């Protein structure tokens, strides 16, 4: 049996964001690569003929384009401020704005353009490709590629009177980022620095089945599109070999023979934390006569660095083969270069490369035999260990026989002490205490605030707000009495017991929903004592609350292995008797 799961579509949120379902040691976490060609509607602007996407089909007469520039630096504006339309004549024109969503969602800038009587709004994709657009009644919202936006601005400066026309007919285009890792595909590693994702497959702009009520087929994007491709690759490989394999055995062959990729417009190799072993190549998997075990190498961090790792290379061919071993380093990802407590959504690419030594090279392997090779790793000399860059690369075994398939194994590691990576997002003030009123609105509350939880209707309920910038193997909210005696772990009717492993939260941007970016631990006075299985409702009193998260790669001994925040003391009034309804 093979377990194949999507890596997730949180590429804009930065590292540590692969989905839980693919984190098993023998399961496959699948990244997405952009499809090379796709059928799109097209637009024409002078000599420019490029694809566009729109959530709704529309028909408009050719119209002028007005690029909205930032008054400060002259770059293309995101069109998020209502005042930007005060001094321009937008009526009947298509407004070209940046597709950057950091300051406002696409539908808001579209509504602003619509309010200025524009003919429509054109979003220049950031950083590349074609994006999704909101559907507004009788108002075109259009996504174009980044380079198309650059070309439009160049043409506009030559002749502002040029008109843009949009065709409803589709044509085949090779789009930006075609054949490279998808921007939306989630970055690894996992919370214990294991190599994830495992490998990639086409997942962007895929013609997929769809509900019959919606035409039966649709072009969709996501790692959930790439995942069936890998499942099918397993099936094709097993069929070609005419025998039974374990899922982990097939995964090894697929990873060994995947095609290592660069990023779009890059000359260096993309990080293994983005593409895994590379883009699946089923033909290579079927034709190869060599395999490497294990199919990935976890070097962990500087403190726990694995200096020497042994790999096994097996010649499954019918003739002796000589292999040349080599090493291809990949981009290092620095997500903490700004000094923040949460990884940056766009990791900075750095040339922080490890070096690899081989105990023997080249090596000759007889048919059917396996040889063990010791690899000696030295961490990158470059790279700031206080910023925890993730480095990676590929160890490659190339047969000397012409036409034979080279195989490889990815390695990943982190420079610095992983246990010192921040957990709570202190940049946004987490953790902190809020009160939630009867209408569900949140507001800050000062220490020593009293909460009356006795009535059938509670006017103000205490809510502990937390936000994880990275994983923790054990997140807790600890409750103490006025004598500092530990009473147990807070229980929330919304989120459950505050004694649980937690992954990191998504990147915070202005338009994100509060409950998506934070955890809200509503408290009605219930705790679970240490070692108990039942809940206890505390009697009316003042209680001190503490958020304590176990640091990574520690034994979990309290308090030395925890990141601790004292939230102060708060008074709660509960039902008399100490134990309320469960």
N, C-alpha and C positions, 0 to 999 in steps of 0.2 A: 504494500500500500504506500502511496505517495501523498504527503500533505503539502499542498501548494496554496499559498495565500498571498494576497496583494500586500505590497509594502506600504501602501497608503499614498494619498495625494496631498501631502503637507509639505511639499518642497519649499514653499514660501516661508515656512516656519523655522527652517534651519535644521541643525543636527539633533540627534536623539529622537527622531519622530517616526521611525518605522512602526507599522501596526503590530499589535501584540500577537495576532494569529499566526504570523510566520516566524516567531522567535524561537521555535523549538530547535534543538541541536540538529535534528535530521529533517526538519521541514524546510521548504523552499520559500523564501521571501522574495517576491517578484517586483523588480523595478520596471519602469516604463521607458521605452524609446519612441521617438516620434516617427510616425509612418512617413515613408519617403515621398509618396505622391497621394494627392487627394483631389476630389472633384469639388470645386467651389464656384460660386457666382463671382463675377469679375466686375471691376470698375476701370474706366479709362479717364486719364487726366493728361492731356497733351500726348506725349509719347509713352506715358506710363500705363502699363496694362498688368494689373495685379489682382490677386484674390481678395475677397472680403467675406466676413460672416455677419449675420444679423439674425436676431431671434424671431423676427417677423419678415414676411415677404412684403415688399413695398414697390410702388411704381411712382417715380417722380421725374419731372423734366430735368434736363441738365441744368446745373446751377454752379455758382461760384463757390470757392472754398475760402474760408478766412481762418488762417492759423492764429491761435490765441497765444501770444508770447508773454512771458513773465517780464514785468516792467523792471525788475531788479537785475537779472542776469541775461535776459534775452532768450532764454531757453523756452521750449514749448511748455505752456502752463497746463496744469491738470484741470482747470476750469471749475474749481470747487467754490469760488467766492462769488456771491451774487453781484457784488459791485463791479466785477470785471466786465459786465455787459453794459454799464452805464454810459460809457463813452464810445461805443462801437455800434455800427449799423449791422446787426446780425440778421435782419429780416431777409428771408429767402435764401440764405447762404448755409452751407454746411460748415460747422465749426469744428476745426481740427484741434484736439487737445491730447495731452499725454494720458495714456492708459494707466498711469501709476495710481494704485488704490489706497495709498497710505493715508490720505487726508479725507477722502470721501468715496463712497461706492459709486459705480457707474451710473446707477439710476438717478442719483442726485444731480450729477453734472448734466445728465440728459434732460432732467426736468428744468434746470436753469436755462439751458439752451432753448428748450421748448417755450419757456416763459418769455424769452427774448424774440420769439417769432422766427427762430432759425428754421431752415428747411430740414435739418437733421444734425446729428453730432457724430464725428468720426473719432474713434479712440485709437491712438497709436500704441500698439502692444508694447509692454515693458516686461522682460528685456527683448523678446522676439516672439515670432509665431502669431497665431490668431486666437483671440480670446472669446469667451462667452459674453453676450450682451443682454441687458434687460429688455423686456418687451413693454413698450409704451404704445398706447393706442394712437394710430395715425401719425407716429413720429419715428423716423428711422434712427436707430442706434447701431452704428457700424463699427466693427473691429477690423483694422488693417495691420499688416506686419510693420515692425519697427523701421526696416529699411525703406518700405513704401512711404512711411511718414517723412523720412529724411528726403526722399526724392521729390515728394510733393512740395515741401518747403523750398527746395532748390528751384523747382519749376515755377512756383508762386512768385518768388523774388524776381524772376525774369519776366513774367507776365501775369499779374494778379487777375486779369480778366479771363484767364483760362477756365473753362467749365468742366465739371466732373459729371460723368454719366455712369449709371449703374445698370448692369444687365442681369436679368433673372435667369439667363441661360448659364449652364455650368460648363466649366472647362477643367482640364487636368493641370495641376500646378505642383511643382516641387517647392514646398514651403520652407521658410526659415527653420533651422534646427532639424531638417529632415535627416533621419538616420542617426541622430544623437540622443543622449539621455534627455528625457522630458523635464522641463523646468518644474512641473508640478510633482514629479516623483519624489517621494520622501527620502531624506538622508538618514543613514544609520549614524552611529553604531547602536547596539542595544544598551541597556542600562548597566551591563557588566562588561562592556567593551568587546563583546563578541561580534564577529564579522557579519553584518547584515546591511543591505539586502544580499541575497545570494547570487542572483543573475537577473538579466533583463530580457524583455521581449517587446514587440510592437504593441503600444497601448494608447497612442494618440491618433485621433482621426480614424477610428476603426469602424467599418460598416458592421453593425451588430443587429441581431434580432431585437424586436421591440414589440410592445403590445399591439395586437391587431387593430385595436381602436385608434392607434396612432400610426397607421400605415405599415406596421409589421417590421420595418427596418429603420434604423437611424444611425447617423455617424456620431459615435461617442468617444470620449477620452477618459482615461483613468488607469491606474494599475489593475483595476478590476477587469479591464479589457486585455491587459497583458497576461494576466494569470491563466485564463483558459488556453492561451497560446502555449504556455509552459506545460500545462496538463496534457495538451495534445502532443507536445514534443516527447513527453514521457511515453505516451502510447505508441508513437511512430518508432521510437528507438526500440522498445520491447518487441514490436511487430517485426522489425528488421532483423533482430537477433534470434528470433524464434525460440526463446527460452524465457524463464521467469526470473525476475530480479526484484530485490527490495527497492523501495522508493529511494532510499539513500544511495544505493549503488548507481541508479540512473542519474540522480542529481549530480553525483561526482563526475560522471562522463560529460554531462551537459555543461558543467562548470569548467571542467578541464579544457573543453574545446570551444567555448564561447569566444566571440570576437571582441577583443579589448578596444575600447572606444576613447576618442577625445571628446571634449565638450565643443559645442558650436563655436566657430571662429577661434579656436584655440590650437596651439601647436604642441601642447603637453597632454599627457594622459589624464583622463578624468579619474577622480578619486574612487577607490573601491567602496567607499562609504556611500557613493551615489549610484554606481553602476553594478556593484557586486563583481562577479567574474567577467562581466561583459554581456554583449548581445548574443542570445542563444543562436547556435548554428547547428541545426539538426544534421545537415549533410556531413559536417566535420565529425559530429558525434558518431555517426554510423560508420564512417570510413576510418576513424582512428584505430591504431593498433597499440596505443600507449595510454596508461593512466597514471595519475599521481594521487597519492594519499598522504595526509588528509586533503580535502578539497578546499580548505581555507586554513590560514595561520593567524591565530590571535596572539599578538605580542604584548597586549595589555599596556600599562603605563610605565613611567620611568622607574617607579619604586619597585614594581613587580615585573620588570622587563624580562622577557624570555630571550636570553642572548643566543642560545643554541636550540635549534629545532630540527628534528629529523623527519625527512620525507621519504616515502617509498615510491620508486618508479618501476612500473612493471611493463615489460615488453610482451604484448599479447599477440605479436605477429609470428610468422613462420620462419623468419630469418633473424640472425643476430643483427643488432642495430647499435650504432654509436650515436650518443646524444651529446649535444653541446648545451651546457647550462648557462643561462643569462638572467639578467635582472632589469626590469623596466620600472623605474619609479613613477609614482603618480602624484597628482596635485595634493598638497597638504591643505587642510581646511582649518582656518583660524576663525573661530566664532566669538571669541572674547577679546578681540583687539581693541574694542572701545572701553574696556574696563567695566562692563555691565555685569549684572548678576544673572542675566538670561542670554543664551546664545543669540547672536545676530541672525536675522532671517536670511541674510545673504552672506554666507561665509566668505572671508577673504582668502583668495587663492595665493598660496605661498610656495616657494621652491624649497621646501624643507624635506630633504630626501634622506632616507636610510641607506646604508650600504650593506651588501650581502656578500659573504664569502662562502665558498663551496669546499667541502672536504675532498672532493675529487671532481675533475672537469678537464676533458670530456670523460664520459663513461661508456663502456661497452656492455650491453646486456644480451645474453643469449635468449633465444625464443622461450617464452613461458616463464622466465626467471624474473625475480624482483631484486633490486639493489637499493640499499638504504644510503642516503646522502645526508650529511650533517650540514645544516645551514647556520652560519654565524651572522647575526644581525647586530649592527651598530646604529643607535638612534641618530636622527638628524643632528648635525652640529648647529644648524640654524634653527630658528623657531624659539619663541619665548615660552619657557615652561610654565610661567604664571598665567599664560593665555590658553594653555591646554590644546595646542593644535593637533589635529588628527592626521597622521601620515599614513601612507599606504603604497602599495606597488604590487608587482607580479613577478614571480619566479617562473621562468620558462625553460622547458626542455624541448629542444629542436632536434629531430632525427636528421642525420646526415644524408639519408637516402632522398633523392630528389622527389618532390611530390608528396612526401609523407606529411602528416598533420602534426604540427607542434602542439604541445599541451602546456597548461600553466596552472598555477595556484596563486590566489590573491593573499596578501597579508595586510593587516591593519594594526595600528598602535597609536598611542597617545603620549605626547611629550608633557611631562609634569606629573604631579600627584593627583590622581583622579579623586581621591577622598577629600580633596580641598575644593572641588568644584562647588559653587554655591547651589543651594537647593531652593530656598524661598526667593521669590522675586522682590528683593528689597528696593529695587529701582521704582517700583510702583507702590512701595510702602507695605507690602505683605510681610507677615500676616498682620491683620488688624481686626478690631471689633466693630461691628455695625449693629444697629437696631433695625428690625423690620416691622413696619406698622401693619395694621389690619388690612390695608389695601395692597400690601406687598411691596411697598417702597422702602428702600434702604437709606439710612443716614448714619453718619459717624456718631459714636457715643463716647463720653469721657470715662476714664477709670472711676471706680466706685459708683457707677450708675446702678440704680435698682431696677429690677424687672419683676413685675407682678404677673406670675404665671398661673394664678389660682382660678381665675374666672373662666366661664365657658368661652368668652371672647377675650383674647389677649391683645391689648393695645400696642404693646411693643415687645418683640421677641428678640433675645440675644442671638446674634449670628456671627460666628468666627469666619472671617474671609481669609482664604489661603490661595496661593498661586505658586505652582512648582515650575522653576526654571530648568530643573533637571530631575532625573529619577531619584527616588529614595527607596531602599528595600523595606523601610519601615517608617511610615508617617504616623505620628501620634499627637493627640491633644490631651494633655494630662491635667487632672483636676486636683487641687489641694485645698484643705480646710484652713481656717485662720491660724492654726498651729503648724502649718506647713506639712501636714501629714498627707501622704499620697492616697487619694480615695479611689482612683481608677481612671479609665479612659472615657472621654466624652462620647455619648451616643447621640447621633442626629437622626431624626425621623426621615430626613430627606436623603442623606448619604450613608447612613449606617454607622458602624463603629469606627471611631477615629483611631484605629490601630490597623493599618493596612499598607501594603506596598502601593506606591503611586508613580505613574509616569509623568513626564513634563506636560505643561499646558501649551496651547498654541500661542503663536506670536500675538502680542496685544497691538491692535490698531484701533483707531478712533471709532470705526464703524462696526466693531465686533460685538456680538451679544455678550452681556456681562457674565451670564452663566456658562458661556463657552470658554471664557478666559480665566475664570476664577472658580474655586470651590466655595460654596456657601454652606457652612455647617450650622444649621439651626439647632439651638439647644433648649430643651424643655426641662433641664435639671437632671437628666438621666446619665448614669455612668455604669460601666462594667468594671468591677474591681479586678485587680490583678489575679489571674488564675481562675476566675469565676466564669460561669457560662450564662448567668442571669444578669438582668439589668436591675439597678437600684435607683429610685428617685430620691434625690438628696433632700433633706429638710431645709426649711428657710434659713439662709445664712449667707455669709460672704465667702466667695470662693475665688481662689487664684487659678488662672488658666495659663497653660504653657504649651506652645507648639514646639514639638521636638521631633526632628527628622534624622534618621540614621544616615550617616555619611557612607558613601560607596566604599566597598572593599574593606569594611570594618567588621568587627565581631558583634557589634550591636550592644556593647556594654554601656549602660546609662550611668552618668551623663557624658563620659569622655568621648564616646563615639557618635555623639549627636550634635546637630546644629540646633540651638535652643533659642527661642524667643519668649520672653515673659510678657504676657498681655496685660498683666495687672489683675486686680481683684474687683469682682462685681457681686452685687447682692441680688439673690433671686428669692422670690416668695413662691413656695410651692404648696401643694396640698398637704395638710397636716398628716403626720404619721410616718413620713420618711419614705414610704413606698407607694407610688401611684400606679395607675393603670399602665399595662404594657401593650 
